[in-house]
Amino acid sequence: MAKMTKSQMLTSLAEATGMAKKDVAAFLDKLVGLAYREVKASGELTLPGLGKLVKVHRAARMGRNPATGEAISIPAKTVVKFRVAKAAKEAIL
């Protein structure tokens, strides 16, 4: 099965909820904006039944350039991860 596009997702949600497609699109945009702000401010956002967006610090480490084999230093950085909820794993797998 092909991936669901944003337009297909909006159409499906609009049909399931009885809302207008533009209202669903506005809600989804607000949800995404909320997720960005909350993760930036507090470091995490839980979406009940789905999972949790978490800001994680990665320590500096040594790596290897695959082209030359030379050892390189990889600097520390902060990344965003999504941790899938147990209920979602059980429903999907």
Secondary structure, 3 states (H helix, E strand, C coil): CCCCCHHHHHHHHHHHHCCCHHHHHHHHHHHHHHHHHHHHHHCEEEECCCEEEEEEEECCEEEECCCCCCEEEECCEEEEEEEECHHHHHHHC
